[in-house]
């Protein structure tokens, strides 16, 4: 299985599990938990959540899913910018740990930039790391200038979680390469797009017809995910709220797109030719 590596030498699978909009319905709760556990069974150790997701409901569901299996998991959560002051960051982390039923996070991210000075948040994150409540920290939705500002603080940032998929390629202009050169792992959220329109694209449907996985013909979603995973040292975290969906995500790891596939996708979903504002959802 393809891996990504953090600066401290820790390696994780390049395919992880997202939990946005998971935990919001009692009707789907059991299947969502089963899906996360199926992913762990298959070796997908990364689970991403946040205090914002369902106002803590996602973290509670993830905590239930990993109960008794904590050492198998590389666990990520995030602090809201409104909670990013020194004291509030500490309290937010403690609350997330309680909801998740664990004593540590493997990675704790600032969800996006807000009004709190970056220096103050970094100080809080560093303190949490010193206390062993988090193993490493990072950011989310930071553009190139934000990362440069972080560099000026001599901060030990481990990761930058960003929107990245075929329809949102702006980060290819400079951010992906910049973070890779700095040893910072890029984490792609919504790699299958948002709302499903990307997965109905006629070109993805056509390319999928020419590819097979062990479980059958490839799907447009698997093509889109395989395309995202082509990037070196990039971790993709699609949501999988059901076991069939999880199995399809895992099968995308088997796909090897051809040069002609990449060329057709580049023509249809053009890479950036200039710097564009960072996209986020």
Buried (B, 14 or more C-beta within 10 A) or exposed (E): EEEBEBBEEBEBBBBBBBBBBBBBEEEBBEBBBBBBBBBBEBEBBBBBBBBBBBEBBBBBBBBBBBEEEBEBBBBBBBBBBEBBBBEBBBEBBEBBBBBBBBEBBBBBBBBBBBEBEBBBBBBBBBBBBEEEBBBBBBBBBBBBEBBEBBEEEEBBBBBBBBBBBBBBBBBEBBBBBBBBEEEBBBBBBBBBBBEEEBBEBEBBEEBBEEBEBEEEEBBBBBBBBBBBBEBEBBBBBBBBBBBEBBBBBBBBBBBEBEEEBEEBBEEEBEEEEEEEEBBBE
